[in-house]
Amino acid sequence: MMSGLPVRVYVVSALLVAVWTAGGGLIGLSLGGVGWAVLAAVAAGLAAGAGMALFAWREAASARRKRDQRLREAEDRGTADAVLMAVALYKAAVFPIVAGSVSAAEQQARRTVAYRMSAYDSLPRQVRLSAAEALEAIDDGQDAETARTTLQALTMAVYDCRRH
């Protein structure tokens, strides 16, 4: 059993078609009798029904477009979060807490993942630019403070992406 908005939409649609049909019948009756009343009522009812069907089709298409846009935006936010995580893991491999605790192979693997994630086409431009700056600072490998600052800038770009 349906309830709420769909029921109200169907009821209002049926009432509008009924009102148009009755109005067409009355106009036909006033113009030329019973024959014209039937003809005008049928024509007005068909026109109202077609109009309601077109309206419903257009609204359904609009709702699908909005849903698809929200899904794309959610995917972009998720990808931005993944880029942030990949770059942070790469930074942790380049500047480990305990010196010598990360092998060169692991560092290279994290670098590869970070660069591949940062090159994803649907990333927002600001996230992509911030990721590039962070990766450049981390690749330099000399100044941990600069790498931390650029990673914070990437974090803020990702937060801005979520907010919008």
Legacy VTK file of the C-alpha trace (Angstrom):
# vtk DataFile Version 3.0
C-alpha trace
ASCII
DATASET POLYDATA
POINTS 164 float
0.000 0.000 0.000
1.388 3.380 -0.998
1.186 6.410 1.182
2.428 9.940 1.350
3.581 11.938 -1.627
3.037 9.345 -4.407
-0.596 8.904 -3.400
-1.152 12.653 -3.313
0.430 13.030 -6.764
-1.838 10.322 -8.229
-4.944 11.781 -6.596
-4.191 15.315 -7.771
-3.401 14.026 -11.263
-6.698 12.146 -11.442
-8.588 15.183 -10.159
-6.959 17.447 -12.752
-7.866 15.066 -15.570
-11.419 14.825 -14.229
-11.763 18.613 -13.966
-10.434 19.106 -17.505
-12.799 16.418 -18.812
-15.786 17.984 -17.051
-14.778 21.432 -18.246
-14.485 20.217 -21.818
-17.900 18.592 -21.532
-19.480 21.787 -20.234
-17.876 23.882 -22.968
-19.064 21.390 -25.607
-22.558 21.356 -24.118
-22.741 25.131 -24.192
-21.492 25.270 -27.797
-23.610 22.644 -29.470
-25.407 20.051 -27.428
-24.733 16.537 -26.163
-22.654 15.358 -29.140
-20.294 18.291 -28.832
-20.175 17.806 -25.068
-18.969 14.196 -25.427
-16.453 15.134 -28.112
-15.066 18.085 -26.114
-14.949 16.040 -22.893
-12.989 13.232 -24.578
-10.598 15.721 -26.227
-10.016 17.643 -22.990
-9.541 14.408 -21.007
-7.009 13.073 -23.529
-5.147 16.379 -23.559
-5.020 16.503 -19.757
-3.904 12.869 -19.543
-1.166 13.431 -22.121
-0.022 16.542 -20.298
0.163 14.699 -16.979
2.065 11.809 -18.599
4.599 14.213 -20.146
4.980 16.036 -16.843
5.578 12.752 -14.987
8.106 11.620 -17.613
9.989 14.930 -17.404
10.077 14.860 -13.601
11.294 11.263 -13.557
14.084 12.147 -15.985
15.022 15.136 -13.824
15.105 12.962 -10.696
17.380 10.444 -12.465
19.757 13.234 -13.536
19.917 14.586 -9.983
20.537 11.096 -8.571
23.323 10.462 -11.095
24.915 13.830 -10.254
24.830 13.042 -6.521
26.430 9.652 -7.187
29.212 11.259 -9.256
29.841 13.821 -6.532
29.980 11.087 -3.885
32.439 9.141 -6.025
34.601 12.254 -6.431
34.607 12.841 -2.666
35.542 9.219 -2.033
38.338 9.400 -4.584
39.660 12.598 -3.015
39.716 10.864 0.382
41.592 7.913 -1.145
44.169 10.262 -2.671
44.694 11.905 0.704
45.225 8.502 2.312
47.639 7.360 -0.413
49.731 10.529 -0.165
49.762 10.347 3.642
50.958 6.734 3.508
53.684 7.700 1.044
54.783 10.525 3.342
54.894 8.066 6.242
57.148 5.797 4.162
59.525 8.615 3.223
59.640 10.122 6.712
59.181 7.107 9.037
59.067 7.511 12.797
61.874 4.961 13.214
64.716 5.422 10.735
65.241 2.417 8.491
61.875 0.834 9.328
60.533 1.135 5.772
62.187 -0.783 2.949
62.930 0.825 -0.396
60.492 -1.559 -2.094
57.651 -0.557 0.247
58.472 3.115 -0.230
58.430 2.668 -4.017
55.124 0.783 -3.860
53.496 3.534 -1.791
54.904 6.147 -4.189
53.409 4.316 -7.169
49.994 4.069 -5.526
50.038 7.739 -4.510
50.951 8.898 -8.015
48.365 6.684 -9.680
45.623 7.816 -7.324
46.576 11.475 -7.797
46.326 11.138 -11.578
42.667 10.052 -11.487
40.759 12.107 -14.085
37.631 12.931 -12.112
39.465 14.451 -9.159
38.586 18.061 -8.500
41.283 20.386 -9.834
42.236 21.797 -6.441
42.728 18.319 -4.959
44.855 17.300 -7.937
47.050 20.407 -7.637
47.459 20.022 -3.874
48.331 16.350 -4.304
50.960 17.243 -6.893
52.528 19.799 -4.538
52.536 17.304 -1.679
54.064 14.572 -3.823
56.756 16.973 -5.031
57.641 17.961 -1.478
57.685 14.326 -0.348
59.783 13.239 -3.345
62.333 15.868 -2.379
62.699 13.922 0.885
64.783 16.599 2.602
62.326 18.677 4.597
59.670 16.863 6.625
58.077 20.165 7.699
57.442 21.229 4.092
55.962 17.813 3.369
53.711 18.134 6.422
52.573 21.609 5.348
51.736 20.470 1.820
49.885 17.449 3.217
47.825 19.799 5.393
47.022 21.851 2.285
45.887 18.643 0.563
43.741 17.797 3.575
42.065 21.205 3.397
41.468 20.771 -0.364
39.793 17.418 0.322
37.632 18.986 3.060
36.633 21.748 0.650
35.727 19.083 -1.893
33.471 17.405 0.680
31.854 20.684 1.633
30.930 21.528 -1.945
LINES 1 165
164 0 1 2 3 4 5 6 7 8 9 10 11 12 13 14 15 16 17 18 19 20 21 22 23 24 25 26 27 28 29 30 31 32 33 34 35 36 37 38 39 40 41 42 43 44 45 46 47 48 49 50 51 52 53 54 55 56 57 58 59 60 61 62 63 64 65 66 67 68 69 70 71 72 73 74 75 76 77 78 79 80 81 82 83 84 85 86 87 88 89 90 91 92 93 94 95 96 97 98 99 100 101 102 103 104 105 106 107 108 109 110 111 112 113 114 115 116 117 118 119 120 121 122 123 124 125 126 127 128 129 130 131 132 133 134 135 136 137 138 139 140 141 142 143 144 145 146 147 148 149 150 151 152 153 154 155 156 157 158 159 160 161 162 163
